[in-house]
Amino acid sequence: MIDFTTLRLEDGVPIYLQIIRHVKAGIAAGTVADGEELPSRRALSALLGVNPNTIQKAFRLLEEEGWLQSHTGAKSLVSATAEQVEALRKNLPDYQARAFVRSMKALGATCAETVALVETLWKEEEPE
């Protein structure tokens, strides 16, 4: 089952988008596999402390994009072909990087400041 206990909700980003991003990031990283089960909408709603409609929206959008198979009264399962995963691995980092660049520009940061921040954060994340 997909682990959502590591999902840390961010201010300013719609929760349903964060859930979608969490699932896709797991698929891209290989920690979420084709056929893997998602928690029920109620269970995930309780875990994250959000409205069940938010979970429903995230699951519906994942299903519309072809990443999830849901059946009434049954479990929701990840549906990811090798081709989908490869495309996601190429597109997801680009999308996230663009969002970061846009937010840094909105804050008035320069390219040099942004690169310096990334280098600092990169080093902080390296294992000791």
KEPA-700074 format. One record per residue (C-alpha): residue number from 1; residue in three letters; chain; x, y, z. Coordinates in steps of 0.02 Angstrom, whole numbers, always signed. Layout:
N
n/res/chain/east/north/up
NUM/ALA/A/X/Y/Z
...
END
This chain:
128
n/res/chain/east/north/up
1/MET/A/+0/+0/+0
2/ILE/A/+62/+174/-41
3/ASP/A/+132/+262/+112
4/PHE/A/+61/+436/+140
5/THR/A/+134/+459/+314
6/THR/A/+285/+545/+234
7/LEU/A/+177/+673/+143
8/ARG/A/+201/+844/+223
9/LEU/A/+66/+964/+167
10/GLU/A/+129/+1133/+106
11/ASP/A/+42/+1300/+125
12/GLY/A/-13/+1383/-36
13/VAL/A/-24/+1223/-139
14/PRO/A/-194/+1139/-158
15/ILE/A/-195/+978/-59
16/TYR/A/-267/+874/-201
17/LEU/A/-117/+927/-308
18/GLN/A/+2/+878/-170
19/ILE/A/-77/+705/-161
20/ILE/A/-63/+685/-349
21/ARG/A/+119/+742/-345
22/HIS/A/+156/+621/-202
23/VAL/A/+87/+473/-300
24/LYS/A/+175/+522/-461
25/ALA/A/+340/+554/-372
26/GLY/A/+329/+380/-295
27/ILE/A/+296/+303/-466
28/ALA/A/+441/+399/-543
29/ALA/A/+558/+350/-401
30/GLY/A/+507/+168/-410
31/THR/A/+441/+163/-232
32/VAL/A/+263/+145/-298
33/ALA/A/+234/+2/-419
34/ASP/A/+102/-43/-545
35/GLY/A/-42/-130/-458
36/GLU/A/-1/-56/-288
37/GLU/A/-151/-17/-179
38/LEU/A/-196/+157/-117
39/PRO/A/-278/+183/+52
40/SER/A/-465/+206/+50
41/ARG/A/-526/+383/+26
42/ARG/A/-593/+387/+204
43/ALA/A/-432/+320/+280
44/LEU/A/-325/+443/+184
45/SER/A/-442/+586/+228
46/ALA/A/-424/+542/+413
47/LEU/A/-235/+521/+401
48/LEU/A/-208/+689/+318
49/GLY/A/-347/+778/+412
50/VAL/A/-430/+842/+254
51/ASN/A/-603/+838/+179
52/PRO/A/-645/+672/+92
53/ASN/A/-695/+771/-63
54/THR/A/-514/+828/-78
55/ILE/A/-456/+647/-83
56/GLN/A/-595/+605/-206
57/LYS/A/-538/+745/-321
58/ALA/A/-357/+687/-318
59/PHE/A/-405/+506/-353
60/ARG/A/-524/+557/-492
61/LEU/A/-390/+661/-578
62/LEU/A/-263/+521/-561
63/GLU/A/-390/+404/-638
64/GLU/A/-427/+524/-781
65/GLU/A/-240/+538/-816
66/GLY/A/-226/+348/-821
67/TRP/A/-124/+325/-661
68/LEU/A/-259/+244/-558
69/GLN/A/-394/+114/-579
70/SER/A/-544/+125/-465
71/HIS/A/-700/+21/-458
72/THR/A/-853/+55/-351
73/GLY/A/-836/-35/-186
74/ALA/A/-662/-99/-229
75/LYS/A/-484/-44/-194
76/SER/A/-399/+89/-300
77/LEU/A/-241/+25/-383
78/VAL/A/-96/+111/-470
79/SER/A/-97/+82/-657
80/ALA/A/+72/+124/-732
81/THR/A/+148/+51/-890
82/ALA/A/+335/+56/-919
83/GLU/A/+307/+189/-1052
84/GLN/A/+207/+298/-933
85/VAL/A/+339/+282/-798
86/GLU/A/+478/+330/-918
87/ALA/A/+382/+483/-978
88/LEU/A/+346/+532/-797
89/ARG/A/+530/+517/-751
90/LYS/A/+572/+638/-890
91/ASN/A/+430/+763/-862
92/LEU/A/+408/+770/-673
93/PRO/A/+579/+844/-629
94/ASP/A/+557/+975/-766
95/TYR/A/+386/+1024/-699
96/GLN/A/+448/+1036/-520
97/ALA/A/+603/+1134/-570
98/ARG/A/+499/+1258/-669
99/ALA/A/+382/+1283/-521
100/PHE/A/+532/+1315/-409
101/VAL/A/+608/+1439/-532
102/ARG/A/+443/+1532/-548
103/SER/A/+427/+1545/-359
104/MET/A/+606/+1608/-340
105/LYS/A/+577/+1738/-476
106/ALA/A/+417/+1792/-389
107/LEU/A/+520/+1819/-231
108/GLY/A/+641/+1928/-329
109/ALA/A/+787/+1808/-319
110/THR/A/+922/+1812/-452
111/CYS/A/+981/+1660/-550
112/ALA/A/+1143/+1660/-451
113/GLU/A/+1050/+1666/-285
114/THR/A/+937/+1524/-340
115/VAL/A/+1083/+1416/-396
116/ALA/A/+1174/+1451/-232
117/LEU/A/+1019/+1399/-134
118/VAL/A/+1004/+1238/-233
119/GLU/A/+1188/+1198/-204
120/THR/A/+1171/+1229/-17
121/LEU/A/+1014/+1122/-4
122/TRP/A/+1093/+985/-110
123/LYS/A/+1241/+974/+9
124/GLU/A/+1125/+970/+160
125/GLU/A/+1035/+820/+88
126/GLU/A/+1193/+719/+57
127/PRO/A/+1216/+570/+172
128/GLU/A/+1358/+588/+296
END
